Amino acid sequence: MAIQAALVVAAVHLLWAIPRLLRGEIADPRPVVFVVAALLLVAVAAALFRGYYYRRLSTLGGGTLAALLVGFPLFHRGDTVAVLTTDPLAAIAVGVALIGTVAFVGLYYFHHPDRFGLGVPEDALDQ
């Protein structure tokens, strides 16, 4: 669930940011930040999919999603609810980021601090 949430949030942020970057909206820093955050989320999702059971990956993924969640109301100030009701991409991003943050917290809890956590395949222990 954490991998899927990270990929959905990355896709939504890229859908929002790429057209603005192509138009050259340089005064707004969000498109650049969103592209960097999306690339980071894709990298974390790929590493988790490949079976790297590190708590640091869960922290990085959950922290990135949490930073996007916290940054949304900070940027929009009092218009947060109005933006969520009028912009479907924002509503999807916030909802999925909330689910993803909870999923990454769960991964952090279940992964061992060194490397391996619960439910590790037997062949992974030989590496």
N, C-alpha and C positions, 0 to 999 in steps of 0.2 A: 504494500500500500504506500510505503514511503517513496519507493522508486516511481510509482505511477504519479503520485502527487507532485514530486519534484519535476517530472517531465511535463506534466500539464501546466504547472505554474510557469516553467521556463517557456513553454510554447505560447502561453497567453501573453507573457511579458514581451516576447519577441514579436508577436502579432501587433502589439501596441507600439513597440519602439521602432521597428524597422521602417515603417512608412514615415515616421517623423524624422528619423535620421536621413532618409533619402531626400526629404524636403529641405533639409538643412536647418532645422529648428535648433540652433545652437544655444539660445538663451535659456532653454529648459535643460537641466542636467539629468533628468530622469531617463531619457532614452539610452544614454551611455551607461548609466548605472544599471538599468534593466538588462542590457545586453551582457554586461559583465556578470551580473547575478545569474542570468539564464545559463551562461556558459559554465559557471561554477556548479549550478544545480545539475546540469547534464553530466559533468565530470563525476560528481558524487554518485549520481544514479548509475552511471556506467561501472564505477568501482564496486558499488554494492552488488550490482547484477553479476559481476565477475566473481563474487564470493569473498571479497576482502572484508573480514569481520572486525573492523577497527572501530572503537568507540569514537575516535577522532572524526571519522567519516560521518557518523550519526550527529556529532556535535556540529560539524560544518554544514551539513544539510539542514538540520533543524534550526541552527542559528541563522542561516541565510533566509529561510522561510520566515522565521520570527522577526528578523530585521525588516523584511518587506512588509510584514503585518504591522509592525510598530510604525514604520515610515509612512504608511498610507494615511492614517488619521493625523499624523504630525504635518504632513504636506498639505492636506486639504482643510485643516483646522476645523471650523464649524460646519463645513459642507460635506462631511464624510457620509452621512446618511443620504443626502441628495445625490452624491456621486454614485453611491452603491445602487440606488434605485433607478438611475438613468443610464448608467454605463454597464452593460452586461459583462464585458470583459473584466471590469473591476470586481463585480460581484463574484464571478467565477474564480478569479485569482485569490480573493480574500477567503472565500469558502474552502477552496482546495488547499490553500496555504495553511489554514487552521487545522484541517485534517492531517496534512503532511507533517506539521510541527508535532502534533500528538503522536503520529506514527514514528517519527524520528526519536522522540523521547522514549517510546517503547523499545526501539532498537538500542538506544543507549543503555537502557536498563538491562537488556538481555545479553548484550555483548560484553565479553570479558575485557577487563582493562588492558591486558597484554595483546591478545589477538582473538582467540577463539571464544565463542559464547555457546549458548544452548542451541541444540539442533545442528551442530556442525557435522558435515559428512565425515565418515571415518577416514577416507583417503586424504582429506585436508590436514589431518593431524600428522601425517607422515612428511609433510613439506618442511 
